[in-house]
Amino acid sequence: MSPNKHNRIDPAFKAIRKEAQKRREAFIEAPVPKIHVGMATCGIASGAIETKTAFEETLAKRNIEALIHTTGCIGHCYAEPVVIIDHPDSGFPPILYPEVTPGKAQMLVKLFLEEGDPRLEHILGATVANELIPSIMDFSRFNKEKRLVMEKCGHIDPEDIYDYIAEDGYSTFVKSLHLTPVDIVNEIKNSGLRGRGGGGYPTGKKWELAMHAEGKVKLVICNADEGDPGAYMDRTILESNPHQVIEGLAICAYAVGASRAIMYIRAEYPLAVKIVNTAIQQAKELGLLGKNILGSDFDFEVEIFQGSGAFVCGEETAMIRSIEGFRGMPRHRPPFPVQNGLWHQPTVINNVKTLASVPPILKNGAAWFRSIGTEKSPGTAIFSVVGDVVHVGLVEIPMGVTLRSLIFDICG
Ligand SMILES: Cc1cc2nc3c(=O)[nH]c(=O)nc-3n(C[C@H](O)[C@H](O)[C@H](O)COP(=O)(O)O)c2cc1C
């Protein structure tokens, strides 16, 4: 990138951040309670739409002012619909209420927002005294987790790009535009990040091969096929914080010299498709995607390809065939996709979690990432724990935690 182009990037992004911070401050400072409703697939399947409607109708009926903020999944899927009420005037910290049915929503408006009593033990079956109501971050599950990829999931509105930017979103991408591709690839190599799609191939090495590969056009694919039974980590990330994945994709594309990416999302994930679509449109509107991003000479377009639900299409060479319009059949490698991939061009394929790990790594540095997890596999892993456990849901823990600890200590 020519050096004079840098001068335009920072003011352009500064203006976007300023707007995001203004909106965030207006939200926080609004002198009314905030009701955060989890509306990812797990929430909706448990009735979150009806719960949100009940809040809206009861607030209107009782003439109470409050802001309803739609979020994604916080990972505690066993407790859906999950609602967090932040009512600073009451003197209580934000309180996480589990299993909030429309009836409980009505009671919460009356008892907590109108009368100032957050206990609701007769509704929720809890027996805590007022002063013992814990802050949501005191939940033991959060203490055992380490969230890098899911840090913002369940806290930001996935359909509002400014919510992500207010939390430092896209600033790592902007920082990356000041670095050389070699610097970025080296940082990812030094971090020791390994692909989260199953094979565990070193991400930095894959990007380096793609960077040096010969080809007129280079491509990036985000693998969101996720066909393994019971797995819904990638879906949840896309539904709860799509911009972190898009930011990782943009950094990857800049590093390897690609200007086009395809997000391969299975068609059984309609909410993820809708939310990612909105995210792409919003990023385009702000000039974070498209031609001459933020006035630089980096062009980058992202599009969605919906997979038809064949498990094998999660395998990278079958996925390439599927995008090309053929039956999804794996082929022998080599050549690897980084040498000869989609439409015979060098192609990087990375999993959703791999790409979402990239912004925190470049923001905090390779050494920080290496301090988490194990020597051979730094960082965190995300599990969807389903079946015969008490706390079904998503858990992000450092690599190296035993399955026994995950299943018994964390998920009960
Ligand atoms: C049968 C089969 C199914 C696969 N399904 C997926 C999948 O759903 N998601 C995924 O990311 N990787 C899947 N993989 C691994 C991919 O082929 C590929 O290694 C991965 O997308 C590379 O990304 P990563 O380096 O970020 O892990 C599958 C592999 C096989 C053999």
The ligand as a Tripos MOL2 file, in Angstrom:
@<TRIPOS>MOLECULE
LIG
   31    33     1     0     0
SMALL
NO_CHARGES

@<TRIPOS>ATOM
      1 C1        -15.2570  -34.7340    6.3890 C.3       1 LIG1
      2 C2        -14.7050  -33.4410    6.8590 C.ar      1 LIG1
      3 C3        -15.5620  -32.4400    7.2960 C.ar      1 LIG1
      4 C4        -15.0580  -31.2080    7.7210 C.ar      1 LIG1
      5 N1        -15.9250  -30.2590    8.1800 N.ar      1 LIG1
      6 C5        -15.4530  -29.0490    8.5640 C.ar      1 LIG1
      7 C6        -16.3390  -28.0480    9.0100 C.ar      1 LIG1
      8 O1        -17.5480  -28.2310    9.1060 O.2       1 LIG1
      9 N2        -15.8040  -26.8430    9.3830 N.ar      1 LIG1
     10 C7        -14.4490  -26.5930    9.3080 C.ar      1 LIG1
     11 O2        -14.0140  -25.4900    9.6030 O.2       1 LIG1
     12 N3        -13.5910  -27.5350    8.8920 N.ar      1 LIG1
     13 C8        -14.0560  -28.7590    8.5220 C.ar      1 LIG1
     14 N4        -13.1640  -29.7010    8.0770 N.ar      1 LIG1
     15 C9        -11.7400  -29.3280    7.9790 C.3       1 LIG1
     16 C10       -11.4830  -28.5620    6.6680 C.3       1 LIG1
     17 O3        -11.2080  -29.4830    5.6310 O.3       1 LIG1
     18 C11       -10.2780  -27.6150    6.7730 C.3       1 LIG1
     19 O4         -9.2030  -28.3010    7.3170 O.3       1 LIG1
     20 C12       -10.5380  -26.3810    7.6490 C.3       1 LIG1
     21 O5        -11.6580  -25.6680    7.2100 O.3       1 LIG1
     22 C13        -9.3270  -25.4750    7.6010 C.3       1 LIG1
     23 O6         -9.5330  -24.3700    8.4440 O.3       1 LIG1
     24 P1         -8.6280  -24.1600    9.7520 P.3       1 LIG1
     25 O7         -7.1960  -24.2630    9.3320 O.co2     1 LIG1
     26 O8         -8.9770  -22.7840   10.2020 O.co2     1 LIG1
     27 O9         -9.0120  -25.2280   10.7100 O.co2     1 LIG1
     28 C14       -13.6500  -30.9540    7.6870 C.ar      1 LIG1
     29 C15       -12.7930  -31.9780    7.2570 C.ar      1 LIG1
     30 C16       -13.2910  -33.2000    6.8660 C.ar      1 LIG1
     31 C17       -12.3290  -34.2580    6.4230 C.3       1 LIG1
@<TRIPOS>BOND
     1     1     2 1
     2     2     3 ar
     3     2    30 ar
     4     3     4 ar
     5     4     5 ar
     6     4    28 ar
     7     5     6 ar
     8     6     7 ar
     9     6    13 1
    10     7     8 2
    11     7     9 ar
    12     9    10 ar
    13    10    11 2
    14    10    12 ar
    15    12    13 ar
    16    13    14 ar
    17    14    15 1
    18    14    28 ar
    19    15    16 1
    20    16    17 1
    21    16    18 1
    22    18    19 1
    23    18    20 1
    24    20    21 1
    25    20    22 1
    26    22    23 1
    27    23    24 1
    28    24    25 2
    29    24    26 1
    30    24    27 1
    31    28    29 ar
    32    29    30 ar
    33    30    31 1
@<TRIPOS>SUBSTRUCTURE
     1 LIG1         1 GROUP 0 **** ****
